[in-house]
Amino acid sequence: MASSINPNNISVTFPVAGQDNDSQGFRDNFNNIKTNLTSAKTEIEDIQAKGIFKSALTGTTLSNDGAGAILEDFELKDISETKVDKGTNSGSVAIDFSASHFQTVQTSGDIALAFSNFPASGKIGHVTVEINVASTGHKVELPTTCTIGVSELADYNSSTRKISFATTGKYRFKFSSYDSGTSIAIEDLNRSPNKVHGDTFQIGLASSAKTGVGSAGDKAGMIAINANAIYVCTNDYDGSANIWKKATLAASS
C-alpha cells in the first residue's frame, strides 16, 4: 500500500522573509499539514491493528493471531511449540487442536479422546497426543471419526474402538485431519504396525496368545508375538473360522 502522506504539498519557501506574505499561503500549508497528519494517524492505526509485534504496544495486550493469514517463503529458526498437559484423567479427554500441537495425558482408567477445532476443510492440521499409560488395564478409545490408519494399530479392537497396551509407559499418537475433523487419521509413533505389507515384515507385540478364532477386528496379515510363539492371522475375523496360526519359539543354539 502506498502512503497517502505527501510532504511535497507543504511549501518550505513560504513565508518569504522580509516581505508581506498572503495569508492564503499560511492556510494552504496548515491545511496540507493537517491532511498529512490525518493520513499518518490512519496509517499508524492500521499498522497497530494488523501488524505482528514482538511485544505489546503501550496500553494494549499482545495478540499475534493471524486469523488464517498465509506465511509464505519464510526461514524458521529456533521455533518452539506450545505443550498442553491434560493431567491425570479417566473418561473423556478433550483434545482441542487450537490449544496446542502437542498434548499429554496420564491415564487413571480408560480414556476416550474427543477432538475439536481442527482447521477448516481444505487445510490440514496435525496434533500429537502423548499418553502415559499407568496400567496395562487402561485402554484408549478413539472417536468414531478416527477411521484412517486404525487397521494398522497394534492391539486395536475395531468393535470397541479401543487400543490396549502390553506394557505401561508413554505412547505417542499423531492425529491429522483436512476436513475439519469429519475424518481423522491416526499414526502410532511408538509401535510398529500390526500387519504385513508385501515383503515388509513388521510385528505388533501381543500381551497374550492369539487363539485360533481370534477376536473382532482381527484381519488377514496381522502378526503378533509373545515369549512363546509368533502368530499369523490368515483371514479376517468371522467368529467361527480358525484364522490364527502359530509357530512355537525355541531357544537358539
C-alpha positions as CSV (number, residue, x, y, z in Angstrom):
1,M,0.0,0.0,0.0
2,A,1.4,3.4,-1.0
3,S,1.3,6.0,1.8
4,S,-1.2,8.9,1.5
5,I,1.3,11.2,3.2
6,N,2.6,13.8,0.8
7,P,5.3,16.0,2.2
8,N,5.7,17.8,-1.1
9,N,2.4,19.6,-0.8
10,I,3.9,21.7,2.0
11,S,5.7,24.8,0.8
12,V,9.1,25.2,2.5
13,T,9.7,28.5,0.9
14,F,6.7,30.1,2.5
15,P,6.6,32.6,4.1
16,V,9.3,34.6,2.4
17,A,11.3,36.6,4.9
18,G,11.3,40.4,4.8
19,Q,8.1,40.9,2.8
20,D,4.4,40.7,3.1
21,N,3.0,37.2,2.6
22,D,-0.5,36.4,1.5
23,S,-2.3,34.7,4.4
24,Q,-3.7,32.1,1.9
25,G,-0.2,30.6,1.8
26,F,-0.4,30.0,5.6
27,R,-3.8,28.5,5.2
28,D,-2.7,26.2,2.4
29,N,0.3,24.9,4.4
30,F,-1.7,24.5,7.6
31,N,-4.4,22.5,5.7
32,N,-1.8,20.3,4.0
33,I,-0.1,19.6,7.3
34,K,-3.4,18.7,8.9
35,T,-4.2,16.4,5.9
36,N,-0.9,14.6,6.2
37,L,-1.3,14.2,10.0
38,T,-4.7,12.7,9.4
39,S,-3.3,10.3,6.9
40,A,-0.4,9.4,9.2
41,K,-2.9,8.7,12.1
42,T,-5.0,6.4,9.8
43,E,-1.9,4.5,8.6
44,I,-0.4,4.1,12.0
45,E,-3.7,2.8,13.4
46,D,-3.9,0.4,10.5
47,I,-0.4,-1.0,11.4
48,Q,-1.3,-1.2,15.1
49,A,-4.4,-3.2,14.2
50,K,-2.9,-5.6,11.7
51,G,0.9,-5.8,12.5
52,I,2.8,-8.6,14.1
53,F,4.8,-7.4,17.1
54,K,7.5,-8.8,19.5
55,S,5.8,-7.2,22.5
56,A,2.6,-5.4,23.3
57,L,2.2,-1.8,22.2
58,T,1.7,0.7,25.0
59,G,-1.8,0.4,26.5
60,T,-2.6,-3.0,24.7
61,T,-2.1,-6.7,25.3
62,L,-0.1,-8.7,22.8
63,S,-2.1,-10.7,20.2
64,N,-0.5,-12.0,17.1
65,D,-3.5,-14.0,16.0
66,G,-3.1,-14.2,12.2
67,A,-6.7,-15.4,11.7
68,G,-5.7,-17.8,9.0
69,A,-3.3,-15.4,7.0
70,I,-0.7,-17.2,4.9
71,L,3.0,-17.0,5.9
72,E,5.0,-17.8,2.7
73,D,8.7,-18.3,1.9
74,F,10.0,-17.9,5.5
75,E,13.0,-19.5,7.0
76,L,12.3,-20.7,10.6
77,K,14.9,-20.8,13.3
78,D,14.7,-21.7,17.0
79,I,10.9,-22.2,16.9
80,S,9.1,-23.9,19.8
81,E,5.6,-25.2,20.0
82,T,3.1,-24.9,22.9
83,K,2.7,-28.0,25.1
84,V,-0.6,-28.6,26.9
85,D,-0.7,-31.1,29.8
86,K,-4.2,-32.5,30.4
87,G,-3.1,-34.0,33.7
88,T,-4.3,-37.4,35.0
89,N,-7.7,-38.5,33.6
90,S,-10.2,-41.2,33.0
91,G,-13.2,-40.9,30.8
92,S,-13.5,-38.3,28.1
93,V,-10.3,-36.2,27.4
94,A,-10.8,-33.1,25.2
95,I,-8.1,-32.5,22.7
96,D,-8.5,-29.0,21.3
97,F,-6.4,-28.6,18.2
98,S,-6.3,-24.8,18.6
99,A,-4.7,-25.1,22.0
100,S,-1.5,-26.9,21.0
101,H,0.1,-29.2,18.5
102,F,1.4,-31.4,21.4
103,Q,-0.7,-32.5,24.3
104,T,-0.1,-35.0,27.1
105,V,-2.4,-37.0,29.4
106,Q,-1.8,-39.7,32.0
107,T,-4.4,-42.4,32.5
108,S,-6.1,-43.2,35.8
109,G,-8.5,-45.6,33.9
110,D,-9.9,-46.0,30.4
111,I,-9.9,-42.7,28.4
112,A,-11.8,-41.6,25.3
113,L,-10.2,-39.0,23.1
114,A,-12.5,-36.2,21.9
115,F,-11.1,-33.8,19.2
116,S,-12.3,-30.3,18.4
117,N,-11.3,-27.2,16.4
118,F,-9.3,-28.8,13.6
119,P,-8.7,-26.3,10.7
120,A,-11.4,-25.6,8.2
121,S,-11.9,-28.1,5.4
122,G,-9.1,-27.8,2.8
123,K,-6.4,-27.2,5.4
124,I,-4.6,-30.0,7.2
125,G,-3.9,-29.9,10.9
126,H,-1.7,-32.3,13.0
127,V,-1.7,-32.8,16.7
128,T,0.4,-35.3,18.7
129,V,-1.0,-36.8,21.8
130,E,1.4,-38.4,24.3
131,I,-0.4,-40.9,26.6
132,N,1.2,-42.0,29.8
133,V,-0.4,-45.4,30.3
134,A,-0.3,-46.1,34.1
135,S,-1.8,-49.6,34.0
136,T,-2.0,-52.3,31.3
137,G,-5.6,-52.5,32.2
138,H,-6.2,-49.0,30.9
139,K,-7.4,-48.6,27.3
140,V,-7.7,-45.6,24.9
141,E,-10.9,-45.2,23.0
142,L,-10.8,-43.4,19.6
143,P,-13.8,-41.4,18.3
144,T,-15.9,-42.7,15.5
145,T,-14.5,-40.1,13.2
146,C,-11.0,-41.6,13.6
147,T,-11.1,-44.0,10.6
148,I,-7.9,-43.7,8.7
149,G,-5.0,-45.8,9.8
150,V,-6.8,-47.7,12.6
151,S,-6.4,-51.1,10.8
152,E,-2.6,-50.6,11.2
153,L,-2.7,-50.1,15.0
154,A,-1.2,-52.7,17.3
155,D,-3.7,-54.2,19.9
156,Y,-6.7,-52.2,18.5
157,N,-10.2,-53.6,18.8
158,S,-12.4,-52.3,16.0
159,S,-15.7,-53.2,17.8
160,T,-14.9,-51.2,20.9
161,R,-12.6,-48.7,19.1
162,K,-10.1,-49.2,22.0
163,I,-6.3,-49.6,22.0
164,S,-4.8,-51.8,24.6
165,F,-1.2,-51.8,25.8
166,A,1.1,-54.7,26.8
167,T,3.3,-52.5,29.0
168,T,2.9,-49.3,30.9
169,G,4.7,-46.1,29.8
170,K,4.4,-43.3,27.4
171,Y,2.9,-43.8,23.9
172,R,2.7,-41.1,21.2
173,F,0.0,-40.9,18.5
174,K,-0.2,-38.4,15.7
175,F,-3.7,-37.3,14.6
176,S,-4.5,-35.3,11.5
177,S,-7.5,-34.1,9.5
178,Y,-8.1,-32.0,6.4
179,D,-11.9,-31.9,6.6
180,S,-12.3,-30.1,9.9
181,G,-12.4,-33.3,11.9
182,T,-15.1,-35.1,9.9
183,S,-12.5,-37.8,9.3
184,I,-9.3,-38.2,11.4
185,A,-6.1,-40.2,10.6
186,I,-4.0,-41.8,13.3
187,E,-0.4,-42.8,13.3
188,D,1.3,-44.8,16.1
189,L,4.7,-43.2,16.7
190,N,6.0,-45.8,19.1
191,R,4.9,-49.3,17.9
192,S,5.2,-51.0,14.6
193,P,2.1,-51.6,12.5
194,N,0.4,-55.0,13.2
195,K,0.1,-56.0,9.5
196,V,2.4,-57.3,6.9
197,H,2.5,-55.4,3.6
198,G,4.2,-57.0,0.6
199,D,7.7,-58.1,1.5
200,T,7.8,-55.9,4.6
201,F,7.9,-57.8,7.9
202,Q,6.5,-55.9,10.8
203,I,5.4,-57.1,14.2
204,G,2.9,-55.9,16.8
205,L,3.6,-57.2,20.3
206,A,0.9,-59.4,21.8
207,S,0.2,-59.4,25.6
208,S,-1.3,-62.8,25.4
209,A,-1.6,-65.8,23.0
210,K,-3.8,-65.4,19.9
211,T,-6.5,-68.0,19.8
212,G,-7.4,-69.8,16.6
213,V,-10.8,-68.0,16.1
214,G,-9.4,-64.6,17.1
215,S,-11.4,-61.6,18.1
216,A,-13.4,-58.8,16.4
217,G,-11.1,-56.5,14.5
218,D,-8.5,-59.2,13.6
219,K,-7.6,-59.1,9.9
220,A,-5.6,-61.1,7.5
221,G,-1.9,-60.1,7.5
222,M,-1.7,-59.3,11.2
223,I,1.3,-60.6,13.1
224,A,1.8,-60.8,16.8
225,I,4.5,-62.2,19.1
226,N,4.9,-63.1,22.7
227,A,7.5,-65.0,24.7
228,N,6.3,-68.4,23.4
229,A,5.3,-68.1,19.7
230,I,4.8,-66.0,16.6
231,Y,1.2,-65.7,15.5
232,V,0.0,-65.0,11.9
233,C,-3.6,-64.1,11.0
234,T,-4.6,-65.7,7.7
235,N,-8.1,-64.4,7.3
236,D,-10.4,-61.7,8.5
237,Y,-12.3,-62.5,11.7
238,D,-15.8,-64.1,11.2
239,G,-16.4,-65.5,14.7
240,S,-16.1,-69.2,13.7
241,A,-13.1,-70.0,11.4
242,N,-9.7,-70.6,12.8
243,I,-7.8,-67.7,11.5
244,W,-4.7,-67.6,13.7
245,K,-1.7,-69.9,13.1
246,K,1.3,-70.1,15.2
247,A,5.0,-71.1,15.2
248,T,6.3,-72.0,18.6
249,L,9.6,-70.4,19.5
250,A,12.6,-72.4,20.7
251,A,15.8,-71.3,22.3
252,S,18.5,-70.6,19.8
253,S,21.5,-73.0,19.9
